[in-house]
Amino acid sequence: MRCRISYGGAVTTNPAAPRPALSPVDYGVGARFTLSVYDSDYVRIILDALAGANRDGLTIETSDISTFVGGTEARVLEFLREVIAAAAASGAHLSAAALLSRGCPGELACALPDGVAALGAEPVALAPTGVRARAHWSLYPLLDGGANGDHMSPIYAAIEDAKSAGVYAGSDHFATRLDGDLAEVLATAANGWIGVGGVVQHVTTHLTVSINSPSPIAE
């Protein structure tokens, strides 16, 4: 298997080195997210959305602060899509803050063995929801060589991919704006995260999604 990622128009191809077989749990793949619903019936909306989503193949732990979802990249994103879309169907204004991480050497449930390189995954494709979402998205390549690492090239490449997908809506302080179907917004953020994860071991991405906002949207 070879990993191909675009850096500012240039394309680099890295031969895959022999790697130990790692499960998503071994590699620390997962998300932590908080769903906030601005409606007096928020408890029912949130709990119904969580209860109605498909949990097959996932480790899910909900606390009074947030929900952890562990599993393959595809299953984690499918779960987030289902939960957020179900809550949005209420018509209430809501926001969802999601932190996705993979390859962390100090993850609670895993300790990566020596010699583990960046581990790629297949891009995520999500079925459309019919729900318009606006989001702020930030991408953080970590363990990329410290002072000698190149942080910005993979970030710029992911932003170009967002433009190609048609969901790029501009730049704000510390974040890129995305606008489109909830599925497209989630998949764009996830695929930037996955793509960088093919060349940088530890990668996190943060997404704050707003749906049904009463605030006017500047087109």
Contacts in CASP RR format, 6 or more apart in sequence:
PFRMAT RR
TARGET T0000
AUTHOR 0000-0000-0000
METHOD contacts of the structure
MODEL  1
MRCRISYGGAVTTNPAAPRPALSPVDYGVGARFTLSVYDSDYVRIILDAL
AGANRDGLTIETSDISTFVGGTEARVLEFLREVIAAAAASGAHLSAAALL
SRGCPGELACALPDGVAALGAEPVALAPTGVRARAHWSLYPLLDGGANGD
HMSPIYAAIEDAKSAGVYAGSDHFATRLDGDLAEVLATAANGWIGVGGVV
QHVTTHLTVSINSPSPIAE
1 16 0 8 1.000
2 13 0 8 1.000
2 14 0 8 1.000
2 15 0 8 1.000
2 16 0 8 1.000
3 13 0 8 1.000
3 14 0 8 1.000
3 16 0 8 1.000
3 118 0 8 1.000
3 120 0 8 1.000
3 195 0 8 1.000
3 198 0 8 1.000
3 199 0 8 1.000
4 11 0 8 1.000
4 12 0 8 1.000
4 13 0 8 1.000
5 11 0 8 1.000
5 12 0 8 1.000
5 154 0 8 1.000
5 157 0 8 1.000
5 195 0 8 1.000
5 196 0 8 1.000
5 198 0 8 1.000
5 199 0 8 1.000
6 157 0 8 1.000
6 160 0 8 1.000
6 161 0 8 1.000
7 150 0 8 1.000
7 153 0 8 1.000
7 154 0 8 1.000
7 156 0 8 1.000
7 157 0 8 1.000
8 153 0 8 1.000
8 156 0 8 1.000
8 157 0 8 1.000
8 160 0 8 1.000
9 157 0 8 1.000
9 160 0 8 1.000
12 199 0 8 1.000
14 199 0 8 1.000
17 117 0 8 1.000
19 116 0 8 1.000
19 117 0 8 1.000
19 119 0 8 1.000
20 113 0 8 1.000
20 116 0 8 1.000
22 112 0 8 1.000
22 116 0 8 1.000
22 119 0 8 1.000
24 30 0 8 1.000
24 70 0 8 1.000
24 71 0 8 1.000
24 72 0 8 1.000
24 73 0 8 1.000
25 59 0 8 1.000
25 70 0 8 1.000
25 71 0 8 1.000
25 109 0 8 1.000
25 110 0 8 1.000
26 110 0 8 1.000
26 112 0 8 1.000
27 102 0 8 1.000
27 103 0 8 1.000
27 110 0 8 1.000
27 112 0 8 1.000
27 119 0 8 1.000
28 70 0 8 1.000
28 101 0 8 1.000
28 102 0 8 1.000
28 103 0 8 1.000
28 104 0 8 1.000
28 107 0 8 1.000
28 109 0 8 1.000
28 110 0 8 1.000
29 70 0 8 1.000
29 71 0 8 1.000
29 72 0 8 1.000
29 73 0 8 1.000
29 76 0 8 1.000
29 101 0 8 1.000
29 102 0 8 1.000
29 103 0 8 1.000
29 121 0 8 1.000
30 68 0 8 1.000
30 69 0 8 1.000
30 70 0 8 1.000
30 71 0 8 1.000
30 73 0 8 1.000
30 76 0 8 1.000
30 100 0 8 1.000
30 101 0 8 1.000
30 102 0 8 1.000
31 68 0 8 1.000
31 69 0 8 1.000
31 70 0 8 1.000
31 76 0 8 1.000
31 80 0 8 1.000
31 98 0 8 1.000
31 99 0 8 1.000
31 100 0 8 1.000
31 101 0 8 1.000
32 66 0 8 1.000
32 67 0 8 1.000
32 68 0 8 1.000
32 69 0 8 1.000
32 98 0 8 1.000
32 99 0 8 1.000
32 101 0 8 1.000
33 66 0 8 1.000
33 67 0 8 1.000
33 69 0 8 1.000
33 80 0 8 1.000
33 96 0 8 1.000
33 97 0 8 1.000
33 98 0 8 1.000
33 99 0 8 1.000
34 65 0 8 1.000
34 66 0 8 1.000
34 67 0 8 1.000
34 96 0 8 1.000
34 97 0 8 1.000
35 46 0 8 1.000
35 49 0 8 1.000
35 50 0 8 1.000
35 67 0 8 1.000
35 83 0 8 1.000
35 84 0 8 1.000
35 87 0 8 1.000
35 94 0 8 1.000
35 95 0 8 1.000
35 96 0 8 1.000
36 42 0 8 1.000
36 94 0 8 1.000
36 95 0 8 1.000
36 96 0 8 1.000
36 97 0 8 1.000
37 45 0 8 1.000
37 46 0 8 1.000
37 87 0 8 1.000
37 90 0 8 1.000
37 92 0 8 1.000
37 93 0 8 1.000
37 94 0 8 1.000
38 92 0 8 1.000
38 93 0 8 1.000
38 94 0 8 1.000
38 95 0 8 1.000
39 45 0 8 1.000
39 90 0 8 1.000
39 92 0 8 1.000
39 93 0 8 1.000
41 90 0 8 1.000
41 92 0 8 1.000
42 92 0 8 1.000
45 87 0 8 1.000
45 90 0 8 1.000
45 92 0 8 1.000
45 94 0 8 1.000
46 87 0 8 1.000
48 86 0 8 1.000
49 82 0 8 1.000
49 83 0 8 1.000
49 84 0 8 1.000
49 86 0 8 1.000
49 87 0 8 1.000
50 62 0 8 1.000
50 67 0 8 1.000
50 83 0 8 1.000
52 82 0 8 1.000
52 86 0 8 1.000
53 79 0 8 1.000
53 82 0 8 1.000
53 83 0 8 1.000
53 86 0 8 1.000
54 78 0 8 1.000
54 79 0 8 1.000
54 82 0 8 1.000
55 79 0 8 1.000
56 75 0 8 1.000
57 71 0 8 1.000
57 72 0 8 1.000
57 75 0 8 1.000
58 69 0 8 1.000
58 70 0 8 1.000
58 71 0 8 1.000
58 75 0 8 1.000
58 76 0 8 1.000
58 79 0 8 1.000
59 68 0 8 1.000
59 69 0 8 1.000
59 70 0 8 1.000
59 71 0 8 1.000
60 67 0 8 1.000
60 68 0 8 1.000
60 69 0 8 1.000
60 70 0 8 1.000
60 79 0 8 1.000
61 67 0 8 1.000
61 68 0 8 1.000
62 68 0 8 1.000
69 76 0 8 1.000
69 79 0 8 1.000
69 80 0 8 1.000
70 76 0 8 1.000
72 121 0 8 1.000
73 102 0 8 1.000
73 121 0 8 1.000
73 122 0 8 1.000
73 124 0 8 1.000
73 190 0 8 1.000
73 193 0 8 1.000
73 194 0 8 1.000
74 122 0 8 1.000
74 124 0 8 1.000
76 100 0 8 1.000
77 124 0 8 1.000
77 126 0 8 1.000
77 186 0 8 1.000
77 187 0 8 1.000
77 190 0 8 1.000
78 126 0 8 1.000
80 96 0 8 1.000
80 98 0 8 1.000
80 186 0 8 1.000
81 126 0 8 1.000
81 127 0 8 1.000
81 129 0 8 1.000
81 182 0 8 1.000
81 183 0 8 1.000
81 186 0 8 1.000
83 96 0 8 1.000
84 94 0 8 1.000
84 96 0 8 1.000
84 131 0 8 1.000
84 133 0 8 1.000
84 182 0 8 1.000
84 186 0 8 1.000
84 209 0 8 1.000
84 211 0 8 1.000
85 129 0 8 1.000
85 131 0 8 1.000
85 182 0 8 1.000
87 94 0 8 1.000
87 96 0 8 1.000
88 94 0 8 1.000
88 129 0 8 1.000
88 131 0 8 1.000
88 133 0 8 1.000
88 182 0 8 1.000
88 211 0 8 1.000
88 212 0 8 1.000
89 131 0 8 1.000
91 212 0 8 1.000
92 212 0 8 1.000
93 210 0 8 1.000
93 211 0 8 1.000
93 212 0 8 1.000
93 213 0 8 1.000
93 214 0 8 1.000
94 210 0 8 1.000
94 211 0 8 1.000
94 212 0 8 1.000
95 208 0 8 1.000
95 209 0 8 1.000
95 210 0 8 1.000
95 211 0 8 1.000
96 207 0 8 1.000
96 208 0 8 1.000
96 209 0 8 1.000
96 211 0 8 1.000
97 206 0 8 1.000
97 207 0 8 1.000
97 208 0 8 1.000
97 209 0 8 1.000
98 206 0 8 1.000
98 207 0 8 1.000
98 208 0 8 1.000
98 209 0 8 1.000
99 204 0 8 1.000
99 205 0 8 1.000
99 206 0 8 1.000
100 189 0 8 1.000
100 190 0 8 1.000
100 193 0 8 1.000
100 204 0 8 1.000
100 205 0 8 1.000
100 206 0 8 1.000
100 207 0 8 1.000
101 107 0 8 1.000
101 202 0 8 1.000
101 203 0 8 1.000
101 204 0 8 1.000
102 119 0 8 1.000
102 121 0 8 1.000
102 193 0 8 1.000
102 194 0 8 1.000
102 197 0 8 1.000
102 202 0 8 1.000
102 203 0 8 1.000
102 204 0 8 1.000
103 112 0 8 1.000
103 119 0 8 1.000
103 197 0 8 1.000
103 201 0 8 1.000
103 202 0 8 1.000
103 203 0 8 1.000
104 110 0 8 1.000
104 202 0 8 1.000
104 204 0 8 1.000
105 111 0 8 1.000
105 112 0 8 1.000
105 143 0 8 1.000
105 201 0 8 1.000
105 202 0 8 1.000
106 112 0 8 1.000
112 201 0 8 1.000
116 201 0 8 1.000
117 201 0 8 1.000
118 197 0 8 1.000
118 198 0 8 1.000
118 199 0 8 1.000
118 200 0 8 1.000
118 201 0 8 1.000
119 197 0 8 1.000
119 198 0 8 1.000
119 201 0 8 1.000
120 194 0 8 1.000
120 195 0 8 1.000
120 197 0 8 1.000
120 198 0 8 1.000
121 194 0 8 1.000
121 197 0 8 1.000
121 198 0 8 1.000
122 194 0 8 1.000
123 187 0 8 1.000
123 191 0 8 1.000
123 194 0 8 1.000
123 195 0 8 1.000
124 186 0 8 1.000
124 187 0 8 1.000
124 190 0 8 1.000
124 191 0 8 1.000
124 194 0 8 1.000
125 187 0 8 1.000
126 183 0 8 1.000
126 184 0 8 1.000
126 186 0 8 1.000
126 187 0 8 1.000
127 183 0 8 1.000
128 181 0 8 1.000
128 183 0 8 1.000
128 184 0 8 1.000
129 181 0 8 1.000
129 182 0 8 1.000
129 183 0 8 1.000
130 181 0 8 1.000
130 182 0 8 1.000
131 181 0 8 1.000
131 182 0 8 1.000
131 211 0 8 1.000
132 179 0 8 1.000
132 180 0 8 1.000
132 181 0 8 1.000
132 182 0 8 1.000
132 211 0 8 1.000
133 178 0 8 1.000
133 179 0 8 1.000
133 180 0 8 1.000
133 181 0 8 1.000
133 182 0 8 1.000
133 185 0 8 1.000
133 186 0 8 1.000
133 209 0 8 1.000
133 210 0 8 1.000
133 211 0 8 1.000
134 169 0 8 1.000
134 177 0 8 1.000
134 178 0 8 1.000
134 179 0 8 1.000
134 180 0 8 1.000
134 185 0 8 1.000
134 209 0 8 1.000
134 210 0 8 1.000
134 211 0 8 1.000
134 213 0 8 1.000
134 217 0 8 1.000
135 177 0 8 1.000
135 178 0 8 1.000
135 179 0 8 1.000
135 185 0 8 1.000
135 189 0 8 1.000
135 207 0 8 1.000
135 208 0 8 1.000
135 209 0 8 1.000
135 210 0 8 1.000
136 172 0 8 1.000
136 175 0 8 1.000
136 176 0 8 1.000
136 177 0 8 1.000
136 178 0 8 1.000
136 207 0 8 1.000
136 208 0 8 1.000
137 162 0 8 1.000
137 175 0 8 1.000
137 176 0 8 1.000
137 177 0 8 1.000
137 178 0 8 1.000
137 188 0 8 1.000
137 189 0 8 1.000
137 205 0 8 1.000
137 206 0 8 1.000
137 207 0 8 1.000
138 174 0 8 1.000
138 175 0 8 1.000
138 176 0 8 1.000
138 205 0 8 1.000
138 206 0 8 1.000
138 207 0 8 1.000
139 154 0 8 1.000
139 155 0 8 1.000
139 158 0 8 1.000
139 189 0 8 1.000
139 192 0 8 1.000
139 193 0 8 1.000
139 196 0 8 1.000
139 203 0 8 1.000
139 204 0 8 1.000
139 205 0 8 1.000
140 203 0 8 1.000
140 204 0 8 1.000
140 205 0 8 1.000
140 206 0 8 1.000
141 151 0 8 1.000
141 154 0 8 1.000
141 155 0 8 1.000
141 196 0 8 1.000
141 197 0 8 1.000
141 200 0 8 1.000
141 202 0 8 1.000
141 203 0 8 1.000
142 200 0 8 1.000
142 201 0 8 1.000
142 202 0 8 1.000
142 203 0 8 1.000
142 204 0 8 1.000
143 200 0 8 1.000
143 201 0 8 1.000
143 202 0 8 1.000
144 150 0 8 1.000
144 151 0 8 1.000
144 200 0 8 1.000
154 195 0 8 1.000
154 196 0 8 1.000
154 199 0 8 1.000
154 200 0 8 1.000
155 196 0 8 1.000
157 196 0 8 1.000
158 191 0 8 1.000
158 192 0 8 1.000
158 193 0 8 1.000
158 195 0 8 1.000
158 196 0 8 1.000
159 168 0 8 1.000
159 176 0 8 1.000
161 188 0 8 1.000
161 191 0 8 1.000
161 192 0 8 1.000
162 168 0 8 1.000
162 176 0 8 1.000
162 178 0 8 1.000
162 188 0 8 1.000
165 184 0 8 1.000
165 187 0 8 1.000
165 188 0 8 1.000
166 180 0 8 1.000
166 184 0 8 1.000
167 178 0 8 1.000
167 179 0 8 1.000
167 180 0 8 1.000
167 184 0 8 1.000
167 185 0 8 1.000
167 188 0 8 1.000
168 176 0 8 1.000
168 177 0 8 1.000
168 178 0 8 1.000
169 177 0 8 1.000
169 178 0 8 1.000
169 179 0 8 1.000
170 176 0 8 1.000
170 177 0 8 1.000
171 177 0 8 1.000
175 208 0 8 1.000
178 185 0 8 1.000
178 188 0 8 1.000
178 189 0 8 1.000
179 185 0 8 1.000
182 209 0 8 1.000
182 211 0 8 1.000
185 207 0 8 1.000
185 209 0 8 1.000
186 207 0 8 1.000
186 209 0 8 1.000
189 205 0 8 1.000
189 207 0 8 1.000
190 205 0 8 1.000
192 205 0 8 1.000
193 203 0 8 1.000
193 204 0 8 1.000
193 205 0 8 1.000
196 203 0 8 1.000
197 203 0 8 1.000
END
